[in-house]
Each structure stands twice: as C-alpha cells, then as structure tokens.
Amino acid sequence: MAFTQKSKLVIHQLKHKGEKLYGCSHCDKSFYQTSILTVHMRAHTGERPYQCSHCDKSCSRSSALTIHMRTHTGEKPYQCIQCDKAFSNQSYLTEHLKKHTGVKPYQCSQCDKTFYTNGLLREHMRTHTGEKLYQCSQCHKAYARKAMLKIHLMTHTGETPYQCSECSNAYSQIKHLALHMGTHTGKHLYQCVQCEKAFTSNGNLVNHERIHTGEKPYQCSVCSKAFTEKQGLVIHCRTHSGERPYQCSICEKDFSQNTHLNQHMKIHTGEKPYHCGQCNKEFAWKSALVRHHRLHTEEKPYKCSQCEKAFKSNESLLKHHRTHTREKP
C-alpha cells in the first residue's frame, strides 16, 4: 500500500502494530488519530455540530450529515449488482448483499436463529433479555427497537405518511398500506373455509375464523372481558387505564382510538365524504349516513325485549327502556 503523505503512512503503520496512542478520558476506548478521538468524544458530550439545512436534525459527523441529506434529495448512489435495489448508505448495501448469498454469520447464543448483521442479532437478543432501550417521551412506553418507537410516535402525532394511490386512506406503516392495496387489486389470497370471505393476510384470516369458532384468546386482567383480536384488548384496557394516546393537533382533545381521532378531525376540516343517494345529504361519518337511510327505508332494527316496539336507533331504544325500568336519565 502506498501513500501520498508520510503522516498517513505513519498512521497506517500503527494499525499493523496495534498501537492506539490517543485514549478517551471518559471511557476505555483509544484511537490511532486525534481526529477520530475528537469525533468519538461527541458521543459523551452530545455535541452535534453538523446541522441539516432542510430539517432540525443535526449530526456528530459530516459523513453522517451527507448520508442524512439523501433522505431529502432521494439520492441512492449505492446500487446492488444482483438486483435493481439502490441504497443511500454503503453499509445498507453491504447488509443487503448478504441476502443474496444467504449467509447469516451472526448466531444467537440462546436459540437457533441466525442473522445477516450484528445489529439485527443485538435487536433479537433483547427478546431474550427483555431490554427496551427506546422510550417514548410522551407516554413512557418503551421498545426494543428504534423502528418500533418511531412507529409508536405516530400515534401521538397522527402522522400517516403512507398514502394509498387509489383512495384517501393513509397509514403509519407501509405493511398496512400493502394489505389495504389488496382491497383495490382484489388480491385476497387467504380464504375462509367456512364462508366465502377472503383476506390479504393470514393474520386477518386467523382473526376472522374466530367469529366462527367463538374463540377469544385475549382476556382482560381487570374485568375478564375477552376479545378475538389483541388490538381489541389493547383498546379495551384503555377504559381501565384512562389512556388516550391519540391527540388532535388543532384542539388538543384526546382519544383512546386512532379511528375516533380521524372521525373527530372531520369536525375541523368540514369533510363529509358520505352521501345519501336519495336526498343528496352529506355526512362526516358512515354511521350517521346509515342512521339517516332509515328515514327513507323506515327500517327499525332495534327491538325492545319487553314489548313489541322497535326503533331506528339504539339511543331511542335505550330511552324507551326507561319506561319499563322507571330509570331516570
């Protein structure tokens, strides 16, 4: 190996000798060059001198800022020679190439799983240790992976960056968008053997089949109420804890479910996407349109269990029940 400067040769020779002359005063690490030590010290001081001109992010190294800037420009200079994928970072390409070779050199010491990168192995190890390094600053929930914290934070901000190209639906995770796209393409690969319904994922099929079996594996530890889906239990538990993680960015009203927040937002936007086909009235919510339709059809699906009266809405039925129970509202 040849060098244009003697100083670079000297530094290179230190690597062969294993000599690291510049030691960190905060930890046991040492380095071949003062410049590398200077960058390392920022891990202790928190200094981030390289500021992005497009957003508030700052970096401890100029190279890290260069990589970050590609999230704004969309530049992906590192291309895989075996497929069409391209990456913004050389390390991402290196990790990706391992998928073509099939080699997973990093093995878990507690189970048989193997991984392409040491980083994936470290994340996996937290499933054994229970360690959760990434904590939400708003509700103190913690996660083993930084990516999961990022997804969770969207429940507070209401951010849904993955937009459907066919309709107005948007999602916080790309996998949810991919599942939704099946409703447009008709690609419902997983079919129920007991009825004609089909689903875009096996998980949705499993949840659906519990309607037929009556299975409710997710039970509340407070009141013993059980649910067919885990998400149903999560939402229910908020009735006990009082947790309302979804906040309106306009009036700061809190909600226990993201769907309730989305419905509420229509009050601010004035959006009324549901139209009556008979009188052209518009509604912000589908349930309001369903109730309105009964004015045209005279349908009364809510029947009193104590007499023969029936009503167009559940609210009217509850009000009527009080005439039997003498209960005061």
Beta strands, then each sheet from edge to edge (+ up, - down):
strand 1: 22-23
strand 2: 30-31
strand 3: 50-51
strand 4: 58-59
strand 5: 78-79
strand 6: 86-87
strand 7: 106-107
strand 8: 114-115
strand 9: 134-135
strand 10: 142-143
strand 11: 162-163
strand 12: 170-171
strand 13: 190-191
strand 14: 198-199
strand 15: 218-219
strand 16: 226-227
strand 17: 246-247
strand 18: 254-255
strand 19: 274-275
strand 20: 282-283
strand 21: 302-303
strand 22: 310-311
sheet 1: 1+ 2-
sheet 2: 3+ 4-
sheet 3: 5+ 6-
sheet 4: 7+ 8-
sheet 5: 9+ 10-
sheet 6: 11+ 12-
sheet 7: 13+ 14-
sheet 8: 15+ 16-
sheet 9: 17+ 18-
sheet 10: 19+ 20-
sheet 11: 21+ 22-
end
